[in-house]
């Protein structure tokens, strides 16, 4: 927490949604709020900023669309990525289909992001970050074995820890904005019910290369995960082609 938090003053401008987001970014920075922290309620924000709750809701909807916040029913609005007053909002137009081409386009993005983030993580992560990545790995492995491979949330947390430890906040922010897109890979795409099982062992070898401070080895293990995911996709597509041709 900062010793001198920035107060939330009433908004006096025509572009009120932009001003609300600017005020919220300044407030979050001054309070030291980061991913996982809860923002004040819409009612409190509207009262302190002297705008309608609709204006606050529309502003938060913009942040939600950018992957910066998550709204949890009955709980509140939580930050998913760091925010600041001088950040740029870059909207993404993403494919929403679950066909092979759309999934492969997403996988190509994942290949670039995850390979580079793993290499940087191996170079930059400190002992505390490496210990956290190991903890996330162990939680993921436990969930995988106990729930017959259903470990999507734990898998996501493991990769997020690597992105965060890369030392480049843009990795985490870009991936947070693509959360829904990436999660299509855990919804049995193309009818592959054991999807992702083949990539499971490479998560541990990825951690081992990071812990060994081996950037090229970490990159190689991350790319093995992507390669096994691609193989699953092509296996599912081939099965659908065979079924459709009968």
Helices and strands as residue ranges (DSSP letters): H 16-31, H 42-49, H 53-65, E 69-72, E 76-79, H 100-124, H 127-146, H 152-165, H 169-177, H 179-183, G 184-186, G 189-191, H 200-211, H 215-245
